[in-house]
Amino acid sequence: MTFTDQLWNTIQPVYDEILALPFNQELTLGNLPEEKFIFYLKQDSYYLADFTRALSLAGLRSHNMEYLQSYLEFAMGAVTVERALHESYFERYDVPEYIEKSPTCFNYTNFLLSTATLGSNAVSIAALLPCFWIYREVGLHIYERASDNNPYQDWIDTYAGEDFSESVDRAIEITGQVAEAVTPKERERMKEAFIYSSRLEWMFWDSAYRLETWKPEVSVFES
């Protein structure tokens, strides 16, 4: 069994819980409340900005030029494809100009950025992988079960699409190759980072469904 197969087997229970979340169940049926989807999109746009930075850092810190090229391409793809997806929905719905970054989004993006800057590059690459891998599997799962005339079909098609799948395969491949070149202790750190990010993926969808806010709430615009 490959290292990346071991990673997926480890987080299979987390993935199963992600599929069972009300957010993804209702998104599949097409009856997810618009308010929750908009909140998710706003949080995802915040996440995407920092995810792109972390991807770029993973590429720039790599000594392998092919890895550098791949991670910079991942970053550009996130900016062009996923940002365009967000903006298409923002134009379609009446989206509030400002929604505060949620605690879960803050936690997740800070974990990725701190790992990308302070951890080893191998650990950073492992921490970035769940966003690729889990999203593809969730996208494919929902695509096969989605209701007709689903209002979120564009989102579903993006993450179930061939272009995204090719990027996921490449990210998995690189993670496996990197794991082969490091010590067993470092592979254990990679595994821990992968698990932590996977848990945060679960939290991200769950927090969007709950419209998660900081408690107690304090407006950043208050004097």
matplotlib code that plots the C-alpha trace (Angstrom):
import matplotlib.pyplot as plt

x = [0.0, 1.4, 1.9, -1.0, -3.3, -2.4, -3.3, -6.7, -7.5, -6.6, -9.1, -11.9, -14.1, -13.7, -14.6, -17.7, -18.7, -18.2, -20.6, -23.1, -23.1, -26.4, -24.6, -23.5, -26.7, -28.9, -26.5, -26.9, -30.7, -30.5, -32.4, -29.5, -30.7, -29.2, -28.0, -25.9, -24.4, -23.6, -21.9, -19.9, -18.8, -17.6, -15.6, -14.3, -13.1, -11.1, -9.8, -8.8, -6.7, -4.5, -4.6, -3.2, -0.4, 0.4, 0.5, 2.9, 5.2, 5.2, 6.3, 8.9, 10.4, 10.8, 14.2, 12.4, 11.6, 8.7, 7.2, 7.7, 5.9, 3.1, 2.4, 2.5, 0.0, -2.2, -2.1, -3.0, -5.8, -7.2, -7.2, -8.7, -11.1, -12.4, -12.4, -14.5, -16.9, -17.3, -17.9, -20.5, -22.5, -21.9, -23.4, -26.3, -27.2, -27.7, -24.4, -23.6, -20.6, -18.9, -19.1, -16.5, -14.0, -15.3, -13.2, -12.9, -11.7, -9.3, -8.0, -7.6, -5.9, -3.5, -2.6, -1.8, 0.2, 2.1, 3.0, 4.1, 6.4, 7.6, 7.3, 9.1, 8.0, 7.1, 4.7, 3.3, 2.6, 0.8, -1.3, -2.4, -3.5, -6.9, -8.4, -7.6, -8.4, -11.5, -13.1, -12.7, -14.2, -17.1, -17.7, -17.8, -20.1, -22.5, -22.4, -23.6, -26.5, -27.4, -31.0, -32.1, -31.9, -29.8, -29.1, -25.6, -24.7, -21.9, -20.2, -20.7, -19.4, -16.2, -15.1, -16.3, -14.6, -11.6, -9.4, -9.7, -9.2, -5.9, -4.6, -5.7, -3.8, -0.7, -0.9, -1.3, 1.6, 3.9, 3.0, 3.9, 7.2, 8.1, 7.2, 9.6, 12.5, 12.1, 12.7, 10.0, 9.7, 9.0, 6.4, 4.7, 4.6, 3.2, 0.5, -0.4, -0.7, -2.9, -5.2, -5.4, -6.3, -8.9, -10.6, -10.6, -12.3, -15.1, -15.3, -15.3, -18.5, -20.1, -19.3, -20.8, -24.1, -24.2, -23.3, -20.5, -19.5, -17.2, -18.6, -18.9, -19.4, -17.5, -17.8, -14.4, -16.0, -16.8, -14.7]
y = [0.0, 3.4, 6.2, 8.2, 5.2, 4.9, 8.6, 8.2, 5.1, 7.0, 9.7, 7.6, 8.1, 11.8, 11.7, 9.6, 12.2, 15.0, 13.2, 12.9, 16.6, 18.4, 21.0, 18.3, 16.3, 19.4, 20.6, 17.3, 17.6, 21.2, 22.5, 23.9, 27.3, 30.1, 31.9, 29.0, 28.6, 32.3, 32.2, 29.2, 30.9, 34.0, 31.9, 29.9, 33.0, 34.0, 30.5, 30.5, 33.6, 32.0, 28.6, 30.1, 31.7, 28.4, 26.6, 29.2, 28.8, 25.0, 25.4, 28.1, 26.1, 23.0, 22.1, 20.1, 22.3, 20.1, 20.4, 24.2, 24.3, 22.1, 24.1, 27.4, 26.0, 24.8, 28.4, 29.9, 27.4, 28.2, 31.9, 31.7, 28.8, 28.8, 32.6, 32.8, 30.2, 32.3, 35.5, 33.9, 33.0, 36.4, 38.0, 35.6, 36.1, 39.1, 38.7, 41.0, 43.2, 42.0, 38.8, 38.3, 35.5, 32.6, 31.0, 27.8, 29.5, 31.5, 28.4, 26.5, 29.2, 30.0, 26.4, 26.1, 29.4, 28.7, 25.2, 26.6, 29.1, 27.4, 23.7, 21.5, 21.7, 18.0, 18.6, 21.6, 19.6, 17.0, 19.6, 21.1, 17.7, 17.2, 20.3, 18.8, 15.2, 15.5, 18.1, 15.9, 12.9, 15.0, 16.6, 13.2, 11.7, 14.6, 14.7, 11.1, 11.8, 15.5, 16.4, 17.6, 21.4, 21.7, 25.4, 24.5, 22.5, 24.8, 24.2, 20.4, 20.4, 22.2, 19.8, 16.7, 17.9, 16.3, 19.3, 19.5, 15.7, 15.9, 18.5, 16.2, 13.2, 15.3, 16.6, 13.0, 11.9, 14.6, 13.9, 10.3, 11.1, 13.6, 11.0, 8.5, 10.9, 11.8, 10.0, 7.8, 10.5, 13.2, 10.9, 10.7, 14.5, 14.5, 12.1, 14.3, 17.4, 15.5, 14.3, 17.8, 19.4, 16.7, 17.5, 21.1, 20.3, 18.7, 21.7, 24.1, 22.7, 22.2, 25.8, 27.1, 25.3, 26.8, 30.3, 30.3, 33.6, 34.7, 34.7, 37.3, 39.2, 42.5, 44.4, 45.4, 48.7, 49.7, 52.4]
z = [0.0, -0.9, 1.6, 0.1, 0.2, 3.9, 4.3, 2.8, 4.8, 7.9, 7.2, 5.7, 8.8, 8.5, 4.8, 5.6, 8.2, 5.6, 3.2, 6.0, 6.9, 6.4, 4.1, 1.6, 1.9, 1.1, -1.5, -3.3, -3.1, -4.3, -1.2, 0.7, 2.0, -0.2, 2.9, 4.0, 0.5, 0.3, 3.7, 2.6, -0.6, 1.2, 3.6, 0.7, -1.0, 2.2, 2.3, -1.4, -1.0, 1.7, 0.1, -3.0, -1.0, 0.7, -2.6, -4.0, -1.0, -1.4, -4.9, -4.2, -1.3, -3.4, -4.9, -7.6, -10.6, -11.7, -8.2, -8.4, -11.7, -10.5, -7.4, -9.1, -11.7, -8.8, -7.4, -10.7, -11.2, -7.9, -8.7, -12.2, -11.9, -8.4, -8.1, -11.3, -9.7, -6.6, -8.6, -10.8, -7.7, -6.1, -9.2, -9.1, -5.5, -3.3, -1.4, 1.6, 0.9, 4.1, 6.1, 8.8, 8.4, 10.6, 13.4, 11.5, 8.3, 10.4, 12.0, 8.8, 6.8, 9.6, 9.9, 6.2, 6.2, 9.4, 8.1, 4.8, 6.4, 9.6, 8.9, 6.5, 2.9, 3.0, 5.9, 4.1, 0.9, 3.0, 4.8, 1.4, 0.0, 1.7, 0.1, -3.3, -2.6, -0.4, -2.6, -5.7, -3.9, -2.5, -5.9, -7.6, -4.9, -5.2, -9.0, -9.2, -6.8, -7.5, -8.1, -11.6, -12.1, -9.0, -8.3, -7.3, -10.4, -11.4, -8.1, -8.5, -12.0, -11.1, -8.5, -10.4, -13.6, -15.4, -15.1, -11.4, -11.1, -13.1, -10.6, -7.7, -9.2, -9.6, -6.0, -4.8, -6.9, -5.6, -2.0, -2.5, -4.1, -1.4, 1.3, -0.2, 0.1, 3.8, 7.1, 8.8, 11.4, 8.8, 7.1, 10.5, 10.6, 7.1, 8.2, 11.2, 9.0, 6.5, 9.3, 10.8, 7.5, 6.9, 10.2, 9.3, 6.0, 8.0, 10.3, 7.3, 5.9, 9.3, 10.3, 7.0, 7.7, 11.2, 9.9, 12.5, 14.1, 16.8, 20.4, 21.8, 18.6, 18.2, 15.0, 13.4, 12.5, 16.0, 17.6]

ax = plt.figure().add_subplot(projection="3d")
ax.plot(x, y, z, "-o")
ax.set_aspect("equal")
plt.show()
